């Protein structure tokens, strides 16, 4: 995510280049920029899928069949003719018009994809200086962007949307839903086959993640799912259709104000509803909604001016009404809604009494890219089994998060899986829970077996041999002996590990055997880090004596390289990279699950989860706020102070402060120039 943030800043700089060298107003150069992002991301996916397809192509008499559009559609990618491939655009011969080449590229894509007809930017590029356009193409060919995966288009779309909104150039009412939240929704409702609707679809992220889920099941999303979307902003509709096309998907996205229009009513009911509607919208015209069949629970309150003062429960009524008899819904909603009073409480009570409210998940603030507000995920299930119809699973995930930057949090992949595993237990799927714990333990065992100390010890020995004549001190040899002893202790403990069993009771015993190996890993990491610091001090001492630094730097670099392979460098990494830390990490994930659900059966866990019946909901004004029921999480006993994790936190904090300082300096300089001018 840090990498993507850096890319976004560079791309925004290129957008400013376009603005400064064109006659475009702020709201006019938005689409040319997004068109380039579309092409760049489409080409990245094209290359990845092409490499997967080519080995599978049949040949006849030694001639391999040519690639087709259908080959790419089956693998969730867009097909690009040669003239639309980004490397061709970047390497245009001198004298060729970059604008003409871009227009031709967009037209070729529209010819192959009817759903994009007339949507891609074209003639706007003719307004731009050719040298500037070539420069921007080179910027958009950033190697980091080539390597990036996930819903990059959606993330960058959101960043640009925010920047344009700051310039009052675009409506900031809709915003991109963080991928980890969308994935959590998808993991819970499991959209495997049927019709999906998002009545506030934005850039189409819900559809894209649903398609990824189907792909993980080794199926073709275009054959399994049909997408229907509604969006009020024409520009956002263009972006959503571009986003779908990049992923080789098609969808029926209609321009509509969802409060008053229902363009997909003839396609319902729907098997899945997924949405992140705008929160707390006021001034909705009640008269225009009169007789709307989607409002089966009535309006949540009309003021003297004939307006609905908060639209949250209008959305909830809509979502429930869209569902088929076996449908599931996952919705992002303001945390205020789950305990709102007045007429909103009446609608909430009616919803609860249907028995279709399934799961509530509380998410802490700072998950949204441009908002600090907390939220809650609501899940409906019209096919809940009878024994669960009078119950709601309350899951408070506010203490589950990963800090990505100073202002942005998300879920790690394992945190998402762990939260999903709780919903499996709620549904009685102990086998899936057991399989996940087994996978964590097997992954940890593999990391322990793969930990190799030869390079590290050789590099340390070389350093000690180099520094010993200059620093007659017993500290270095003693430290080397300590590292060797801990390496041996860990290797001996790891060698005793056997394959993780597939039965929940046996897994508990297996985890107990593995935990001492985790202690050995922790001790070894501490010794390796301590040794690295001693060697660095030895180098500094040598420099103070006037010795040349080159040889010492080379030797220290070898130690650092071997150390990173074993322990990683969390001061600058978002993911654990070293095998020892990966071992502890995955062993820790298994412990997190088994310590809370030791028998592979759902139970109440203080501060995390509780299965609440309707009687308890009624006693609490039908509040659906998880924290009201699960209680306060107990204090977690610190497992020693994690110096490197603290260092990473400081690194993120400083990074954010430096960025803000640079932005403030730029604003001050600009204001000063205006005063002088």
C-alpha positions in Angstrom: 0.0 0.0 0.0 3.0 2.3 0.7 4.2 1.5 -2.8 0.8 2.4 -4.3 0.7 5.7 -2.3 4.1 6.7 -3.9 2.7 5.8 -7.3 -0.4 7.9 -6.7 1.7 10.9 -5.9 3.8 10.6 -9.0 0.7 10.1 -11.2 -0.9 13.1 -9.7 2.2 15.1 -10.5 1.7 14.0 -14.1 -1.9 15.1 -14.0 -0.7 18.5 -12.9 1.7 18.5 -15.9 -1.3 17.9 -18.2 -3.3 20.7 -16.6 -0.4 23.1 -16.8 0.1 22.4 -20.5 -3.4 22.4 -21.8 -6.6 24.5 -21.9 -8.4 22.0 -19.7 -10.3 23.1 -16.6 -9.9 20.9 -13.6 -13.0 18.8 -14.3 -11.9 18.3 -17.9 -8.5 16.7 -17.6 -9.8 14.1 -15.1 -10.9 11.6 -17.8 -7.7 11.8 -19.9 -5.7 11.0 -16.9 -8.0 8.1 -15.9 -7.9 6.9 -19.5 -4.1 6.5 -19.1 -4.5 4.7 -15.8 -7.0 2.4 -17.5 -4.6 1.6 -20.3 -1.6 1.0 -18.0 -3.6 -1.3 -15.7 -5.2 -3.1 -18.6 -1.8 -3.8 -20.1 -0.4 -5.1 -16.8 -3.3 -7.6 -16.6 -3.0 -8.4 -20.3 0.7 -9.4 -19.9 0.1 -11.5 -16.8 -2.8 -13.4 -18.4 -1.0 -13.7 -21.7 1.8 -15.6 -20.1 -0.7 -18.0 -18.5 -2.5 -18.6 -21.8 0.4 -19.1 -24.2 1.5 -22.5 -22.7 -2.1 -23.8 -23.0 -2.6 -22.9 -26.7 -3.1 -25.8 -29.1 -0.8 -26.1 -32.1 -1.3 -27.6 -35.5 1.7 -28.7 -37.6 4.0 -26.7 -35.3 1.9 -23.5 -35.6 0.4 -22.3 -32.4 -3.1 -20.8 -32.5 -3.3 -17.1 -32.3 -4.5 -15.4 -29.1 -8.2 -14.3 -29.1 -10.4 -12.0 -27.1 -12.2 -15.0 -25.6 -9.0 -16.4 -24.2 -8.6 -13.3 -22.1 -12.3 -13.0 -21.1 -12.2 -16.5 -19.7 -9.3 -15.4 -17.4 -10.7 -12.1 -16.2 -8.7 -9.8 -18.4 -9.2 -7.4 -21.3 -7.7 -8.2 -24.7 -5.5 -5.5 -26.3 -4.6 -5.3 -29.9 -0.9 -4.3 -30.5 -1.8 -0.6 -31.1 -3.4 -0.5 -27.6 -0.5 -2.1 -25.7 1.3 0.4 -23.5 4.9 -0.5 -24.5 4.0 0.4 -28.1 2.7 3.8 -27.0 5.7 4.5 -24.8 8.1 3.6 -27.6 6.5 5.6 -30.4 9.0 6.7 -33.1 9.9 10.4 -33.1 7.6 12.2 -35.5 4.6 10.1 -34.7 1.7 11.8 -32.9 1.2 10.4 -29.3 -2.3 11.9 -29.3 -3.2 10.0 -32.5 -1.7 6.8 -31.2 -3.8 7.1 -28.0 -7.0 7.8 -29.9 -6.3 4.8 -32.1 -5.7 2.7 -29.0 -9.0 3.7 -27.3 -10.9 3.2 -30.6 -9.5 -0.3 -31.0 -10.6 -1.2 -27.5 -14.1 0.2 -28.1 -14.4 -1.9 -31.3 -13.7 -5.1 -29.3 -15.8 -4.2 -26.3 -19.3 -2.9 -27.1 -19.9 -2.0 -23.4 -17.1 0.6 -23.6 -18.4 2.2 -26.8 -18.2 6.0 -26.5 -16.9 5.8 -22.9 -13.2 6.0 -23.3 -11.5 9.4 -23.6 -10.2 10.1 -27.1 -10.4 13.5 -28.6 -9.2 15.1 -25.3 -5.7 13.9 -26.1 -5.7 16.0 -29.3 -5.7 19.1 -27.0 -2.4 18.2 -25.4 1.2 19.0 -26.4 2.9 16.0 -27.9 6.1 16.3 -25.8 4.0 16.6 -22.6 1.9 13.6 -23.6 5.0 11.5 -24.2 6.4 12.5 -20.9 3.2 11.5 -19.1 3.2 8.2 -20.8 6.7 7.5 -19.5 5.6 8.4 -16.0 2.6 6.0 -16.3 5.1 3.3 -17.4 6.5 3.3 -13.8 8.0 -0.2 -13.1 6.3 -0.1 -9.7 2.9 0.3 -11.4 3.8 -2.6 -13.7 4.3 -4.9 -10.6 1.3 -3.7 -8.6 -1.6 -6.1 -8.3 -5.1 -6.0 -6.7 -7.7 -3.4 -7.5 -5.1 -0.8 -8.3 -7.4 1.0 -10.7 -10.0 1.5 -8.0 -7.4 2.7 -5.4 -5.9 5.2 -7.8 -9.3 6.3 -9.0 -10.2 7.1 -5.4 -7.0 9.1 -4.9 -7.6 11.1 -8.0 -11.3 11.6 -7.0 -10.1 13.0 -3.7 -7.6 15.3 -5.3 -10.1 16.7 -7.8 -12.7 17.1 -5.1 -10.1 19.3 -3.2 -10.1 21.5 -6.3 -13.9 21.5 -6.3 -13.8 19.8 -9.6 -15.7 16.6 -8.8 -18.5 15.4 -6.6 -17.0 14.0 -3.4 -20.2 12.3 -2.3 -19.2 8.8 -3.4 -16.0 7.2 -2.6 -14.0 4.1 -3.1 -14.6 1.2 -0.6 -11.3 -0.1 0.9 -10.4 -3.5 -0.6 -10.1 -5.2 2.7 -13.6 -4.2 3.6 -15.0 -5.3 0.3 -13.1 -8.6 0.6 -14.5 -9.2 4.1 -18.1 -8.7 2.7 -17.4 -11.0 -0.2 -15.9 -13.7 2.1 -19.0 -13.6 4.4 -21.7 -13.7 1.7 -19.7 -15.9 -0.7 -21.2 -14.9 -4.1 -20.6 -18.1 -6.1 -23.5 -18.1 -8.6 -26.4 -15.8 -9.5 -27.3 -12.1 -9.9 -25.4 -9.4 -8.0 -26.7 -5.8 -7.5 -25.0 -2.8 -6.1 -27.3 0.3 -6.1 -24.4 2.7 -5.3 -21.7 1.0 -7.3 -19.1 3.8 -7.5 -16.1 2.4 -9.4 -17.4 -1.2 -9.3 -15.1 -2.6 -6.6 -17.8 -4.9 -5.2 -18.2 -6.5 -8.6 -14.4 -6.9 -9.1 -13.9 -8.6 -5.7 -16.9 -10.9 -6.3 -15.2 -12.0 -9.6 -12.0 -12.6 -7.7 -13.8 -14.8 -5.3 -15.3 -16.9 -8.1 -11.9 -17.2 -9.7 -10.5 -18.6 -6.5 -13.1 -21.4 -6.9 -11.5 -22.1 -10.3 -14.6 -20.9 -12.1 -15.3 -18.2 -14.7 -17.0 -15.2 -13.1 -18.7 -14.2 -16.4 -20.4 -17.6 -16.5 -21.3 -17.6 -12.8 -22.3 -14.1 -11.9 -24.3 -11.3 -13.6 -23.7 -7.8 -12.4 -26.2 -4.9 -12.1 -25.3 -1.5 -10.8 -26.7 2.0 -10.3 -24.8 5.2 -10.1 -25.9 8.8 -10.3 -22.7 10.4 -11.6 -22.0 9.9 -15.4 -18.2 10.2 -14.9 -18.3 7.5 -12.2 -20.3 5.2 -14.5 -17.6 5.5 -17.1 -15.0 4.7 -14.6 -17.0 1.7 -13.3 -17.4 0.3 -16.8 -13.6 0.8 -17.4 -12.8 -1.0 -14.2 -15.0 -4.0 -15.1 -13.5 -4.1 -18.6 -9.9 -4.1 -17.2 -10.9 -7.3 -15.3 -12.5 -8.9 -18.3 -16.0 -8.4 -16.8 -19.3 -7.1 -18.1 -22.1 -5.4 -16.1 -25.3 -3.6 -16.6 -24.7 -0.2 -14.9 -27.4 2.4 -15.2 -27.5 6.1 -14.4 -30.0 6.5 -11.6 -30.6 8.3 -8.3 -31.4 5.1 -6.4 -33.8 6.9 -4.0 -36.2 7.6 -6.7 -35.4 5.2 -9.5 -35.2 1.4 -9.8 -33.9 0.6 -13.4 -33.2 -3.0 -12.6 -36.6 -3.9 -11.0 -37.4 -6.3 -13.9 -34.2 -8.2 -13.3 -34.9 -9.0 -9.6 -35.0 -10.5 -7.2 -31.2 -10.8 -6.7 -29.1 -13.4 -5.1 -26.6 -11.0 -3.7 -26.6 -7.3 -2.7 -23.3 -5.6 -1.9 -23.1 -1.9 -1.4 -21.4 1.0 0.3 -24.1 3.7 0.0 -23.5 7.3 1.1 -24.0 7.7 4.8 -26.5 10.0 6.6 -27.9 11.6 3.5 -30.6 14.2 4.3 -33.2 16.1 2.3 -34.6 13.1 0.5 -37.9 14.0 -1.1 -40.5 11.7 0.6 -43.2 12.6 -2.0 -41.0 11.2 -4.8 -40.8 7.9 -2.9 -44.5 7.5 -2.4 -45.7 4.0 -3.1 -42.2 2.6 -3.7 -42.5 -1.2 -3.2 -38.9 -1.3 -2.0 -40.0 0.4 1.3 -41.8 -2.5 2.8 -41.0 -1.2 6.3 -42.1 2.3 5.6 -40.2 5.5 5.6 -37.8 6.1 8.6 -39.3 9.5 9.4 -40.4 12.6 7.4 -39.8 16.2 8.7 -42.2 19.1 8.4 -40.7 20.0 5.0 -41.6 16.6 3.6 -38.0 15.4 3.6 -36.5 12.2 5.0 -33.8 13.6 7.2 -31.5 10.5 7.1 -31.4 8.0 4.3 -29.6 5.2 6.1 -32.7 3.1 6.6 -34.1 3.8 3.2 -31.0 2.0 1.9 -31.5 -0.9 4.4 -35.1 -1.3 3.2 -34.0 -1.3 -0.4 -31.3 -3.8 0.1 -33.6 -6.2 1.9 -36.3 -5.9 -0.7 -33.9 -6.7 -3.6 -33.0 -10.2 -2.2 -34.4 -13.4 -3.4 -35.7 -16.0 -0.9 -32.2 -17.4 -0.7 -30.4 -14.1 -1.1 -27.5 -12.7 1.0 -26.5 -9.0 1.4 -23.4 -7.3 2.8 -23.6 -3.5 3.4 -21.2 -0.9 4.6 -23.1 1.6 6.9 -22.4 4.4 9.3 -21.9 3.2 12.9 -24.5 5.7 14.0 -27.2 3.7 12.2 -27.1 0.5 14.3 -28.5 2.3 17.4 -30.4 5.2 15.8 -33.6 6.1 17.5 -37.1 7.4 16.5 -38.6 6.1 13.3 -35.3 4.6 12.3 -35.5 2.3 15.3 -38.9 1.2 14.1 -37.5 0.2 10.8 -34.6 -1.6 12.4 -37.0 -3.5 14.7 -39.0 -4.6 11.7 -35.9 -5.7 9.9 -34.7 -7.8 12.9 -38.1 -9.4 13.3 -37.9 -10.8 9.7 -35.1 -13.0 11.0 -33.0 -12.1 8.0 -30.5 -9.9 9.9 -27.5 -12.3 10.1 -24.2 -10.8 11.2 -23.0 -7.4 12.3 -19.3 -6.5 12.2 -17.9 -3.3 13.8 -14.9 -1.8 12.0 -12.7 0.9 13.6 -12.0 4.3 12.1 -9.3 5.1 9.5 -10.1 2.2 7.2 -11.4 4.5 4.5 -8.9 6.1 2.3 -10.3 9.6 2.7 -12.5 9.3 5.8 -11.5 8.7 9.5 -15.0 7.5 10.5 -15.7 4.0 11.9 -18.4 1.9 10.2 -20.3 -1.3 10.6 -20.9 -4.1 8.1 -24.5 -5.4 8.0 -25.3 -8.8 6.6 -28.7 -10.2 5.7 -29.4 -13.8 4.8 -32.9 -14.8 3.8 -31.9 -18.5 3.8 -30.8 -18.7 7.4 -31.5 -22.1 9.0 -34.4 -22.2 11.5 -32.2 -22.5 14.6 -30.5 -19.2 13.7 -33.5 -17.1 12.6 -33.9 -15.5 16.0 -30.2 -14.8 16.5 -27.7 -12.3 15.2 -23.9 -12.8 15.3 -22.3 -9.7 16.9 -18.6 -9.4 15.9 -16.6 -6.4 17.2 -13.5 -6.2 15.0 -12.4 -2.7 16.1 -9.3 -4.2 17.7 -8.4 -6.2 14.6 -6.4 -4.1 12.2 -3.0 -3.5 10.5 -1.6 0.0 10.5 -0.5 0.8 6.9 0.3 4.5 7.1 -0.1 7.0 9.8 -3.7 7.7 8.7 -4.8 4.5 7.0 -5.5 1.0 8.5 -6.6 -2.2 6.9 -6.9 -5.9 7.5 -4.0 -8.2 6.7 -5.0 -11.2 4.6 -4.8 -13.5 7.7 -6.9 -11.1 9.8 -9.6 -11.2 7.1 -9.5 -15.0 7.1 -9.7 -15.2 10.9 -12.8 -13.0 11.0 -14.3 -15.1 8.2 -13.5 -18.2 10.2 -15.7 -17.0 13.0 -18.6 -16.8 10.6 -17.8 -20.4 9.5 -18.2 -21.5 13.1 -21.5 -19.6 13.4 -22.7 -21.6 10.4 -21.5 -24.9 11.9 -18.6 -25.3 9.4 -16.0 -26.6 11.8 -14.2 -28.4 9.0 -13.3 -25.1 7.3 -12.1 -23.7 10.6 -10.0 -26.8 11.2 -8.5 -26.6 7.7 -7.5 -23.0 8.2 -5.7 -23.7 11.5 -4.0 -26.7 10.0 -2.9 -24.5 7.0 -1.4 -21.9 9.4 0.5 -24.6 11.3 1.8 -26.3 8.2 2.9 -22.9 6.8 4.8 -22.2 10.0 6.4 -25.6 9.9 7.5 -25.0 6.4 9.1 -21.7 7.4 10.9 -23.4 10.3 12.3 -26.1 8.0 13.4 -23.5 5.5 15.3 -21.4 7.9 18.9 -21.6 6.7 21.7 -20.1 8.9 24.8 -21.0 6.8 25.1 -17.6 5.0 24.4 -15.6 8.2 27.0 -17.4 10.3 29.6 -17.2 7.5 29.0 -13.5 7.1 29.2 -12.9 10.9 32.5 -14.9 11.0 34.0 -12.8 8.2 33.0 -9.6 10.0 34.4 -10.8 13.3 37.7 -11.8 11.6 37.9 -8.4 10.0 37.2 -6.4 13.2 39.0 -8.6 15.8 42.6 -7.3 15.0 41.5 -3.7 15.3 39.2 -4.2 18.3 40.7 -6.6 20.9 37.4 -7.1 22.7 35.8 -10.4 23.8 32.3 -9.0 23.1 32.2 -10.0 19.4 33.3 -13.6 19.8 31.0 -14.1 22.7 28.1 -12.7 20.7 29.0 -15.0 17.8 28.9 -18.0 20.2 25.5 -16.9 21.4 24.1 -16.7 17.9 25.4 -20.1 17.0 23.9 -21.6 20.2 20.5 -20.1 19.4 20.7 -21.3 15.8 21.4 -24.8 17.0 18.5 -24.6 19.5 16.0 -23.5 16.9 17.1 -26.0 14.3 16.9 -28.9 16.9 13.5 -27.8 18.0 12.2 -27.3 14.4 13.5 -30.7 13.3 11.1 -32.3 15.8 8.0 -30.8 14.2 5.8 -33.2 12.2 2.8 -32.6 9.9 -0.1 -30.8 11.5 -3.1 -33.2 12.0 -6.6 -32.5 10.5 -8.6 -33.0 13.7 -9.4 -30.1 16.0 -8.4 -31.8 19.3 -5.1 -33.0 17.9 -4.4 -29.5 16.5 -4.5 -28.1 20.0 -1.8 -30.5 21.1 0.2 -29.8 18.0 0.1 -26.1 18.7 1.4 -26.7 22.2 4.4 -28.6 20.8 5.0 -25.8 18.3 4.9 -22.9 20.8 8.4 -23.7 22.3 9.8 -23.5 18.8 8.3 -20.0 18.6 10.1 -19.1 21.8 13.3 -20.4 20.3 12.7 -18.3 17.2 12.1 -15.2 19.3 15.4 -15.8 21.2 17.3 -16.3 18.0 15.8 -13.1 16.4 16.9 -11.2 19.5 20.5 -12.6 19.2 20.7 -11.9 15.5 19.5 -8.3 15.9 21.9 -7.8 18.9 24.8 -9.1 16.8 24.0 -6.8 13.9 24.1 -3.8 16.3 27.4 -4.9 17.7 28.9 -5.2 14.2 27.6 -1.8 13.3 29.2 -0.3 16.4 32.5 -2.0 15.5 32.4 -0.4 12.1 31.8 3.0 13.7 34.7 2.5 16.1 36.9 1.7 13.1 35.8 4.8 11.3 36.6 6.9 14.4 40.2 5.5 14.2 40.5 6.7 10.6 40.2 3.3 8.9 38.8 3.1 5.4 35.1 2.1 5.5 34.8 0.1 2.2 35.7 -3.4 3.4 33.6 -3.1 6.5 30.6 -1.9 4.6 30.9 -4.8 2.2 31.0 -7.3 5.1 28.1 -5.6 6.9 26.1 -5.7 3.8 26.5 -9.5 3.6 25.3 -9.8 7.2 22.3 -7.5 6.5 21.3 -9.5 3.5 21.4 -12.8 5.4 19.6 -11.2 8.3 16.7 -9.9 6.2 16.2 -13.4 4.8 15.7 -14.6 8.4 14.2 -11.8 10.3 13.0 -9.3 7.7 13.0 -5.5 8.4 9.6 -4.4 9.7 10.8 -0.8 10.1 10.2 -0.3 6.4 8.2 -3.4 5.4 4.4 -3.8 5.6 4.7 -7.6 5.4 6.8 -10.0 7.5 9.6 -11.1 5.1 12.0 -13.2 7.2 11.5 -16.9 7.7 11.8 -16.8 11.5 9.3 -14.0 11.7 7.0 -15.7 9.2 7.2 -18.9 11.4 6.1 -16.9 14.5 3.5 -15.0 12.5 1.7 -18.1 11.2 2.0 -19.9 14.5 0.5 -16.8 16.1 -2.5 -16.9 13.7 -3.2 -20.5 14.7 -2.9 -19.5 18.3 -5.3 -16.5 17.8 -8.0 -18.9 16.6 -7.5 -21.8 18.9 -7.1 -19.7 22.0 -10.6 -18.2 21.3 -12.3 -21.3 19.9 -10.4 -24.3 21.3 -13.0 -26.9 20.3 -13.7 -25.5 16.8 -17.2 -24.4 18.0 -18.5 -20.9 18.2 -18.6 -19.5 21.7 -18.8 -16.0 23.2 -15.5 -14.3 23.5 -15.3 -11.1 25.6 -14.6 -8.1 23.5 -14.9 -10.0 20.2 -18.0 -12.0 19.5 -21.4 -13.0 20.9 -24.4 -14.8 19.5 -27.3 -12.6 20.5 -31.0 -13.7 20.4 -34.0 -11.5 19.6 -35.0 -11.3 23.2 -31.7 -9.7 24.2 -32.0 -7.4 21.2 -35.5 -6.3 22.3 -34.2 -5.6 25.8 -31.7 -3.2 24.2 -34.1 -1.3 21.9 -33.1 -3.6 19.0 -29.7 -2.0 18.9 -27.4 -3.8 16.4 -24.2 -2.3 17.7 -21.8 -5.2 18.4 -19.9 -3.4 21.2 -23.1 -3.2 23.2 -23.2 -6.9 23.5 -19.7 -8.4 23.3 -18.3 -6.3 26.2 -14.8 -4.8 26.5 -11.8 -6.8 25.3 -9.5 -7.9 28.1 -6.1 -6.3 28.5 -3.6 -8.3 26.3 -0.5 -9.2 28.2 2.5 -7.7 26.4 4.8 -10.4 25.0 7.9 -8.2 25.5 8.4 -4.9 23.8 8.7 -5.2 20.0 11.4 -2.7 19.3 11.3 -3.2 15.5 7.5 -2.9 15.3 7.8 0.4 17.3 10.4 1.5 14.9 8.1 0.8 12.0 5.4 2.9 13.7 7.8 5.8 14.1 8.9 5.4 10.5 5.3 5.7 9.3 4.6 8.6 11.7 7.7 10.5 10.4 6.8 9.8 6.8 3.3 11.2 7.3 4.6 14.3 9.1 7.3 15.0 6.5 4.7 14.7 3.7 2.4 17.1 5.5 5.3 19.5 6.2 6.2 19.5 2.5 2.6 20.1 1.5 2.3 23.0 4.0 5.5 24.5 2.7 4.2 24.4 -0.8 1.0 26.1 0.2 2.9 28.8 2.1 5.2 29.4 -0.8 2.3 29.7 -3.2 0.4 32.1 -0.9 3.6 34.2 -0.5 4.0 34.4 -4.3 0.4 35.6 -4.6 0.9 38.3 -2.0 4.0 39.5 -3.8 2.3 39.3 -7.2 
